[in-house]
Amino acid sequence: MPVSLGGGGRLYYLLIGLGVLLLAAYIGYGRLTENSDEKRLRQLVRVAQKAVEAKDVATCMSLLDETYTDNQRNDYKTVQRHALRELDHVRDVRLGIRNVSVQVDPGAARANMEFEIRFRAQVDDGSGRSFPVIGVLNNRVPIGAVWERVRLVCVKRGDDWRISYAAIESLK
C-alpha cells in the first residue's frame, strides 16, 4: 500500500525513482579511461554509490537512454518526473552492491549486467516524521536483510554507456 508523502506524491514512485537513479549512476560514468568496456562498466560501483547517496538527479538522469523502460512500467520521463519531485523527501541513503556480473556483446554496442543491491534510506512523510525504507521494492523485512537482484541492458551511444532497460526483483 503506497504511503502518501507531502505534496501528494507516492512512496512507490519515490522508491522506483531512487532505484532507477542507482541504476543510472551504476552504469553512467562510461567516459572512464579504461580500454576494456567490461572494466569500464565494473569501475562504476564506487562512483555510482557516491552519486546516488548524494542524490545527484541531473547526473543520474543524463545517463539513462531516452528509450529507457523497466519492469515497474516506468519510462525515462516518468522516472525523471518522480525523482525531481520527491527526492527532497529522502535522506541518509545507504547502498550496498555485491556479485557484479558483466557481459559485453561482441562489437561492444550492448552489455548485460547483473548485481545485487541493498538500499536503505530515511523518508520524510511531510509532517515532520520520518521512517526507514528498506529495498528499492520496499519489502517489509528487518533492516539489513533485503538484497535485491538488478538486471540491466546497456547500450553504447558514442563513447558513453546508457541504461536502456532495468529489472529489479527480490531475492528469496
Secondary structure, DSSP 8 states (H G I E B T S, - for coil): ---B-GGG-BHHHHHHHHHHHHHHHHHH-TT---S-HHHHHHTHHHHHHHHHHTT-HHHHHTTEEEEEEETTS-BHHHHHHHHHHHGGGEEEEEEEEEEEEEEE-TTSSEEEEEEEEEEEEEEE-SSS-EEEEETTTT--S-TT---EEEEEEEEEETTEEEEEEEEEEE--
